[in-house]
């Protein structure tokens, strides 16, 4: 697999479109950081890191969030921005705003994975991983 983050986002996107409650995703450190951000910002209901001793790779179990009455998913759009073939870096002055502040951009900075608002507060730039709205 050449782009594990795109695979992560695609698995989430497919599970939301199929109205699944839980999705299992192979784990890595950057995927764990993205999952924590999605939980903090209210895009997913809950998550759990499952360590499998028999398997080579751990998994992340993600409980997706839906509106209780209308059954609309909390995640409307997941878009991969920086790809292995074309990396997208931004400085602290050029940080993107998703849906005029209603969505989030997830960045990989020198101080860790964070949202665009946190990067603005810390005045750091980095690689734009994805947009979530």
C-alpha positions in Angstrom: 0.0 0.0 0.0 1.5 3.3 -1.0 -0.8 5.7 0.9 -2.0 4.4 4.3 -3.7 7.7 5.2 -5.8 7.6 2.1 -6.8 4.0 2.9 -7.8 5.1 6.4 -10.0 7.9 5.0 -11.5 5.7 2.4 -12.4 3.0 4.9 -14.1 5.7 7.1 -15.9 7.2 4.1 -17.1 3.8 2.9 -18.3 2.8 6.4 -20.3 6.1 6.7 -21.9 5.7 3.3 -22.9 2.1 4.1 -24.3 3.3 7.5 -22.0 1.0 9.6 -21.8 1.5 13.3 -18.2 0.3 13.8 -15.2 0.1 11.4 -11.9 -1.7 11.9 -8.8 0.0 10.5 -5.1 -1.2 10.6 -3.3 1.0 13.1 -0.3 3.2 12.8 0.9 6.2 15.0 -0.3 8.8 12.6 -3.7 7.1 12.2 -4.0 7.0 16.0 -3.3 10.8 16.1 -5.9 11.5 13.4 -8.5 9.3 15.2 -7.9 11.2 18.5 -8.5 14.5 16.7 -11.7 13.2 15.1 -12.9 12.1 18.5 -12.0 15.4 20.2 -13.8 17.4 17.5 -16.9 15.3 17.7 -16.8 13.6 14.3 -16.7 10.0 15.7 -18.5 8.6 18.8 -15.6 6.6 20.3 -12.5 4.6 19.4 -10.4 1.8 20.8 -6.9 0.7 20.0 -6.8 -3.1 19.9 -3.4 -4.8 20.2 -3.3 -8.2 18.6 -0.3 -10.3 19.6 -1.1 -13.0 17.0 -1.3 -10.5 14.1 1.6 -8.3 12.9 -0.5 -5.1 13.1 -2.7 -3.6 15.7 -6.2 -2.3 14.7 -8.3 0.7 15.5 -12.0 0.1 16.2 -14.0 3.3 15.5 -17.6 3.8 16.5 -19.1 6.2 13.9 -21.5 9.0 15.0 -24.9 9.6 13.5 -27.7 12.0 14.4 -30.3 10.2 16.6 -33.4 11.3 14.7 -32.4 12.0 11.1 -29.6 9.3 11.0 -27.3 11.7 9.2 -23.6 11.0 9.7 -21.4 13.5 11.6 -18.8 13.2 8.8 -20.0 14.7 5.6 -16.8 15.0 3.7 -13.3 13.5 4.0 -10.8 14.7 1.5 -7.1 13.8 1.2 -5.0 16.8 0.4 -1.3 15.9 0.5 -0.6 12.8 -1.5 2.7 10.8 -1.8 3.0 12.0 -5.4 2.4 15.6 -4.6 2.9 16.8 -1.0 1.1 20.0 0.1 2.9 22.1 2.7 1.7 25.4 4.1 3.4 28.0 6.3 1.9 29.4 9.5 0.5 32.4 7.6 -1.2 30.3 4.9 -3.1 27.8 7.0 -6.3 26.7 5.2 -9.9 27.3 6.5 -12.4 24.5 5.7 -16.0 25.6 5.1 -15.1 29.1 6.5 -14.2 27.5 9.9 -17.0 24.9 10.2 -14.7 22.1 9.1 -11.2 21.2 10.2 -7.9 20.7 8.3 -5.6 18.1 9.9 -1.9 19.0 9.6 1.3 17.1 10.4 3.6 19.7 12.0 7.0 19.6 13.6 5.2 19.5 17.0 2.8 16.7 16.1 -0.5 16.1 14.3 -3.0 18.9 15.0 -5.9 20.9 13.5 -5.6 24.1 11.6 -6.9 26.1 14.6 -4.3 24.6 16.9 -1.6 25.3 14.4 -2.7 28.9 14.1 -2.6 29.3 17.9 0.9 27.8 18.0 2.0 29.7 14.9 3.4 26.6 13.1 2.9 25.3 9.5 3.3 21.8 8.1 1.9 19.2 5.7 -1.9 19.4 5.1 -3.1 15.7 5.5 -6.8 16.1 5.0 -10.0 18.2 5.3 -12.9 17.0 7.4 -16.4 18.5 7.4 
